[in-house]
Amino acid sequence: MRRYLITGASRGIGRAIAEKLAAPDVTLLLHGRDTVALAETCQSVKSGCARVISLIHDLALPKGVSDLIAEVGGDPLDLLVNNAGITVVKPFGEITRIEWEQTLGVNVTAPFLLMQRCAPHMPPGSSIVNILSIAAKTGFAGWSAYCMSKFALEGFSQSARAELRDHKIRMINIYPGATDTDIWNAVEGDWPRDRMISANDVAAAIAFALAQPPEVLVENITLGNLGGDL
Ligand SMILES: NC(=O)c1ccc[n+]([C@@H]2O[C@H](COP(=O)([O-])OP(=O)(O)OC[C@H]3O[C@@H](n4cnc5c(N)ncnc54)[C@H](OP(=O)(O)O)[C@@H]3O)[C@@H](O)[C@H]2O)c1
């Protein structure tokens, strides 16, 4: 039996990953904050996997992260997907300290602590997937807090990958361009959903990377609409 932990699985890309990776020999540990939305994900995957466990925690809070780690426990973990993430989109002059710290907490500190605490329980051949963004490579006006967080996770991931090689744990970084999910609902402006990729496109890329032989590491996958960035 394999155990997979996916954060932010209540909607969007995380839900699509859960649906893609559900398999009869897999226990899915699905994390979210919205109990109703997470229950919908659990319902949609439960017939396809051995067991599904829902984990409700707010990753902006240190206690939320430590409680999640405690609930995951010390049994072997074959996959950790750091997917939960938030955006704050506004000129940097208007970003509040709380918004800055929440962005750091959810997008950087939670993945760091999950990797630090889960990696010792991950056997050779297991994988960590970090959902980064094209905003981990390029800055965009209005997206400074978000880009800060993704650039930070990028640097951490590259270094962690080098350390994890000796443990035969694969560190796979995914860099989606604009993806049609709820995350855009709170972003002001008229964003063309028809020029975005889908959450299923991102999940399919992850499934491809995970399906490689254990000694093969797909390090980075950048995905975007053929038509270019928005
Ligand atoms: N959509 C894009 O264009 C795009 C592009 C590149 C990268 N990404 C990245 O992809 C990942 C998933 O984003 P998405 O587009 O699927 O967004 P989404 O539909 O808004 O989903 C975000 C997920 O993160 C969880 N989350 C947010 N704040 C949280 C908190 N404080 N504590 C715990 N969980 C929290 C949400 O949980 P609840 O809903 O249960 O609160 C939800 O499950 C993020 O890391 C994002 O940065 C997205």
PDBQT file of the ligand as one rigid body, heavy atoms in Angstrom, charges set to zero:
ROOT
HETATM    1  N1  LIG A 301      -4.189  28.710 -11.044  1.00  0.00    +0.000 N 
HETATM    2  C1  LIG A 301      -3.059  29.193 -11.554  1.00  0.00    +0.000 C 
HETATM    3  O1  LIG A 301      -3.059  29.994 -12.499  1.00  0.00    +0.000 OA
HETATM    4  C2  LIG A 301      -1.732  28.713 -11.006  1.00  0.00    +0.000 A 
HETATM    5  C3  LIG A 301      -0.581  28.888 -11.792  1.00  0.00    +0.000 A 
HETATM    6  C4  LIG A 301       0.651  28.474 -11.276  1.00  0.00    +0.000 A 
HETATM    7  C5  LIG A 301       0.723  27.917 -10.022  1.00  0.00    +0.000 A 
HETATM    8  N2  LIG A 301      -0.406  27.766  -9.282  1.00  0.00    +0.000 N 
HETATM    9  C6  LIG A 301      -0.272  27.181  -7.950  1.00  0.00    +0.000 C 
HETATM   10  O2  LIG A 301      -1.044  26.012  -7.890  1.00  0.00    +0.000 OA
HETATM   11  C7  LIG A 301      -1.401  25.753  -6.534  1.00  0.00    +0.000 C 
HETATM   12  C8  LIG A 301      -2.889  25.456  -6.462  1.00  0.00    +0.000 C 
HETATM   13  O3  LIG A 301      -3.588  26.594  -6.891  1.00  0.00    +0.000 OA
HETATM   14  P1  LIG A 301      -5.022  26.552  -7.579  1.00  0.00    +0.000 P 
HETATM   15  O4  LIG A 301      -4.924  27.364  -8.811  1.00  0.00    +0.000 OA
HETATM   16  O5  LIG A 301      -5.525  25.179  -7.654  1.00  0.00    +0.000 OA
HETATM   17  O6  LIG A 301      -5.834  27.431  -6.531  1.00  0.00    +0.000 OA
HETATM   18  P2  LIG A 301      -7.224  27.208  -5.755  1.00  0.00    +0.000 P 
HETATM   19  O7  LIG A 301      -8.225  26.592  -6.657  1.00  0.00    +0.000 OA
HETATM   20  O8  LIG A 301      -7.513  28.519  -5.133  1.00  0.00    +0.000 OA
HETATM   21  O9  LIG A 301      -6.814  26.140  -4.623  1.00  0.00    +0.000 OA
HETATM   22  C9  LIG A 301      -5.912  26.504  -3.613  1.00  0.00    +0.000 C 
HETATM   23  C10 LIG A 301      -5.828  25.396  -2.592  1.00  0.00    +0.000 C 
HETATM   24  O10 LIG A 301      -4.933  25.829  -1.553  1.00  0.00    +0.000 OA
HETATM   25  C11 LIG A 301      -5.616  25.720  -0.309  1.00  0.00    +0.000 C 
HETATM   26  N3  LIG A 301      -5.267  26.797   0.618  1.00  0.00    +0.000 N 
HETATM   27  C12 LIG A 301      -5.258  28.128   0.376  1.00  0.00    +0.000 A 
HETATM   28  N4  LIG A 301      -4.965  28.785   1.502  1.00  0.00    +0.000 NA
HETATM   29  C13 LIG A 301      -4.797  27.853   2.464  1.00  0.00    +0.000 A 
HETATM   30  C14 LIG A 301      -4.499  27.913   3.849  1.00  0.00    +0.000 A 
HETATM   31  N5  LIG A 301      -4.329  29.072   4.501  1.00  0.00    +0.000 N 
HETATM   32  N6  LIG A 301      -4.400  26.758   4.532  1.00  0.00    +0.000 NA
HETATM   33  C15 LIG A 301      -4.608  25.593   3.918  1.00  0.00    +0.000 A 
HETATM   34  N7  LIG A 301      -4.892  25.456   2.615  1.00  0.00    +0.000 NA
HETATM   35  C16 LIG A 301      -4.998  26.589   1.908  1.00  0.00    +0.000 A 
HETATM   36  C17 LIG A 301      -7.086  25.836  -0.643  1.00  0.00    +0.000 C 
HETATM   37  O11 LIG A 301      -7.833  25.255   0.398  1.00  0.00    +0.000 OA
HETATM   38  P3  LIG A 301      -9.361  25.680   0.707  1.00  0.00    +0.000 P 
HETATM   39  O12 LIG A 301     -10.001  26.009  -0.600  1.00  0.00    +0.000 OA
HETATM   40  O13 LIG A 301      -9.912  24.424   1.327  1.00  0.00    +0.000 OA
HETATM   41  O14 LIG A 301      -9.295  26.841   1.619  1.00  0.00    +0.000 OA
HETATM   42  C18 LIG A 301      -7.171  25.097  -1.958  1.00  0.00    +0.000 C 
HETATM   43  O15 LIG A 301      -7.286  23.726  -1.736  1.00  0.00    +0.000 OA
HETATM   44  C19 LIG A 301      -0.958  26.978  -5.736  1.00  0.00    +0.000 C 
HETATM   45  O16 LIG A 301       0.275  26.730  -5.111  1.00  0.00    +0.000 OA
HETATM   46  C20 LIG A 301      -0.782  28.047  -6.805  1.00  0.00    +0.000 C 
HETATM   47  O17 LIG A 301       0.142  29.027  -6.442  1.00  0.00    +0.000 OA
HETATM   48  C21 LIG A 301      -1.639  28.143  -9.746  1.00  0.00    +0.000 A 
ENDROOT
TORSDOF 0
